[in-house]
């Protein structure tokens, strides 16, 4: 299971400032200037611009040493942008900025944070990168992709932060699999290991009212998994959650704008021609929800956990749905035609 270093997305910082604006700083920027220097005003030692998915992404390096050459870090950012662009059909915003902050005497990708509509950029991401980070650690990293997924969803209220983080948790490995940097086996291995954390504890209220780490990240991810499967079952595997999220983007939704969750769900359902998200939100977001038998679900999808890995059964009832979820969008027609 991934040791998920919190990406926070403004969670901890806003707690100190007395604000919780999940992913947008339109109302918090002034408080940043009052109490702390906002991260987007940090000094920059060098800068480079890349293009991905129709977007321009400015990558800035804050002062500080890194063992890795900057071009390797830039390729890491570009790969994450390519994964998100593949999943959504384009990069979610036309312009984005990434600030790489070297952290002395540390190693690994330490944390990421993403804001919307700051300093002229629809999306701004700060990544804290240890000085002694290796190429292997960059290649294995999930955080950069996770943060870029955040740019594709409108900023929601505090009660709905679980959807922002749950979506990023769910979409990130699928997006990486769709460009071939993760195998489907690895994606489902991580899913099987992580999803039980999203199951409700006794007496837990709906996700709108339960702000624990497990409910926010994995409860939200479980919502997305159930929605993805349900949409595919309703549409004969012709559409899935990916279509719903592309529909939000096509309607002008991104981290740069604030939407109520009712609009997010209505637009997403319209894109799939179903009411799956509205029905599921009523069951899991607003109300207490009961655990599902995940072992039964894995069996229906043709997934058998075995010695910490997974083995696929392609004769299972939902095996084609499982395959479709990690297949690149452009190959969907070929997959549907296959036995």
N, C-alpha and C positions, 0 to 999 in steps of 0.2 A: 504494500500500500504506500502510496506517496506520503512522504513526510511533508505535509503541506504547511510551509512557512506562510503565515498570514499575509495575504496581499492587502488586507485591510480596507482598501478603497475608501480612505478618509475616515475609517471607523475610530481608530485610537486618537488621531489628532483632533477630530471633532469633539471627542469626549472631553479633551482638555479645554477646548475653546467654548464648550457649551453649545455646540451646534452639531447636528448629524445630517449632513447633506450627501446622500450616497452617490458620489460621483460628479457632483456639480458644485462649483464654488461661486456661483453668481451672487449669493448672499453672504458668502464667507470670506470673500477676498478682502473686504474692508477690515474684518477682524484679523486676518493674517497680517495686514499692514500695521495694524494697531499693536499686536502682541509679538509677532515673529516675522522674520523675513519670509515671504512666500517662496516656495521652492522654485517657481518659474522665474524668480529674479536672482537665482544663484549665479555666481560667476561661471563663465564658460572658458575652457582652455582651448578647445578645438571643436570644429563643427563640420558635418557632412550631410548632404541631402541625398536621399534615395527615392525611388519611385516604385510603388507596388499597388496592384489592384486599382489603378487609375488615380491613386493618391500620391501626394508629395509628403514625405516624412523627413523632418529635420532631426538629425541625431546629434546631440550636443554632449560633450564630455566635460564634466566638472574637473577642476584641478585635482591632481592626485595620481599616484602611480598604479599601474596595472601590469601584471606580468605578461598578459596577452596583448598582442598588437591590436590596435584599434580596428583594423579591417576585419579581424575575426569577430569582434563584438558587433560590428556593423552587419556582418553576415548572419549572426544570430538574430538580430532584430529583423532583418529582411526575411529570414525563414519564417519567423512568427507572423509577420505581415502577410506572407504568401499563404500560410495556412488559413488565416482568417479570411483572406480574400477568396480563397477557394470555397470555403464554407458558405460565405454570404454572396458570392458572385462578384464582389468588388470589395475594396477596403471601405469600411463603414463611414468614414468621414473624408472629405477631400484634402484636408491638411491636418497633420498631426505633428507633435513634437515629443521626442523622447530625450530625457536627461539621464545620462549615465553618471552615477555618483560613486567613485571608487572609495572603498572603506579600507583603511590601512590595516594590515596584519590579519585580515580575514580571508576566507575562501568561500566560493559559492555565490549563487544568486540569493541575496539575503532578503529582499522584500521589493515589492512593486506597489505603486499607488497611481491611480488614474483619476483625473479630474476632467470636467467638461467646460468648454467655453472660457478659456483663460488666456489673457494676453494675446488675443487675436487668433488663437488656435482653437478649432472645435474640440480637440482632445489633446491633453498633455499627460504624459506618463513619466514618472520618476522611478528609475530602477537603481537599487543599491547593490553594487557589485563588489565582492571581496577582492582585495588586491591580488591574492594568490589563486584566484579562480582558474581552473584548468579548462582546456578545450572539451574534455569529456564532460565536465559539469555543465558547460554551456549546451552541449549537444543533448544532454538528458533533461535540461530544464523545461518546466511547464509554465513558469510564472509569466514570461514575456507574452506567450500566446494568451494566457488567462487575462492579462491586462488589456490586450487588444480586443478580446471578445467584449469587454466592458464598453468599448466605444460604440457598439452596435445597438445598444438598448437605451431608450430614453431614461433620464434620471427619474427615479421614483421616490416616494416618501419613505420615511424611516420604517414604517410598518411593512413595507414591501421590499426591504433590502435583501430578503431571502431570495427573491426572484433574480435580482442582479447577480448575486454571488452564486446561486444555484445554477443559473444559466452558464456562467463562466466556468464553473466546475464541470458541468456536463459537456459543454460544447468543446472545450479545449482539447481533450484527447481525441475526440472524433475529428476535429479539424486537422489535427496533426496526422491522423491515420489517412485522411483523404489526400494528403500530399505525399504519403509514403514514409514519413519519418517515425511513425509508430506502426506496429502490426495490429491487426484486429484482435489477435490473441492477447496482446498486451493490454489493449483498451478494455477488453472484457474481464481480464484478470483484475485490473484495477477497479473496475466497476463492481465486480462480485465482492471484492474485499472492502470497498468503501461504502456501498449503498446501505448496509445495515445501520450505519451511523445516522442515516436519515429517518429511520423508523421512530415513531413517537414513543416517549416514555410514558408510564402510567399517569393519567391526569393531565397530560399535555394538551394545551389548547391548539388552535390552528396556527399555521405558520405566520400569519399576520400578528399574532400575539405571543409568539415564542421566539425570543431573540438570543438563544444560545448559539454557540459556534456550530454545533452539530446540526441544529435545525436550519440555520442560515445557509450553510454551505451544502451539507448532504441532504437535508430535508428538501431544500430547493432543487438539488440535483435529482432526487427521487421524483419530485413533481415533474421534472422535465422528461425523465425516462418514461414515466407512466403516460405522459402526454404524447410523446413520440410514438410509442407503441400503439396507443389508442387511435391516433390520427391515421397511422398506417393501416390498422385493421379496418377503420371506417372507410378508407379510400382504396382498398385493395392494394395497398403498398405503393400507390401512385404518388402520394404526398406524405410528408412527415413534419416534424417540428422544424426542420430546416426551411421548409416552404413558409411556415408561419413566421419565422424570424426574418426571412428575406422579404416577406410582405410588410413587416414593420419598417424595414429599411426603405422599401420602395415608397412608403407613405410619408417619408420624411422623418422617421424616428431615428435618433442616435443620442449619444451621451450629451450632445450639445443642446438638447431641448428637454424640458420637463413635461412629462405626461402623467395623468392619473393611471392607475393600473387598469381601470375599466376600459380606457381607450386602448392600451396595449393589448389586452385580451380580445377586445372586439375586432381590432385590425388584424390580429394574428389569426383568429378564427375565420374571418372573412377570406383570408388568403388560402385557407385549406377547404373552405366550403363546409365546415363542421362547427359544432359547438363544444368540442372537446375541452378546450381550455377554460371556457366559462363554467362548464359542469365540474371540471376538476378543481378549479379555484374555489367554487362553492363548498366542495368537500374537504379540501386540504388547507386552503388559505383562510377562509372565514370561520370554519368550524373545526372542532376536534376531529381527527381522523384516526382510523384504526390501522394497525400494522397489516401488511400484506405478507403472504407466504412467499418470500423471495426465492426459496428453493424450488417451489413450483414454477415460478416465473422463469428461472434459469433453465429448468427442464424444457419448458415450452419453447424457449428461444434456441434450444439445442446447445446449452452450455453446461459442461460438467466440470466442476472444480476437482483438481487432482494434483496433490503434492505441491500446492501453492501456485499452480498454473491452471489453465483451462483446456479442455478438449471439446471440439465442436462435433455436434451430431447434425448433419445437414438434412436428415429426414424428419427433424422435429417440426411440430406444427407452425412455429413462427421462425423457422430457420431463414426463410427468405427476407423476413423483416430484419432479422439480425444482420444479415449480409448487407442489406440496403443502407443501414445506418452508418456504416463506415466506408461505403462505396462513394467515390466522387460523384457529385451531382450530374455531371455531364454523361456519366455512364449508366444512368438510371434506366433508360429505355432498354439497353442491352441486358441489364440484369433482370428486368421484368420478363424478358423474352426467354431467359435461360430456364432450364428445368429445375 
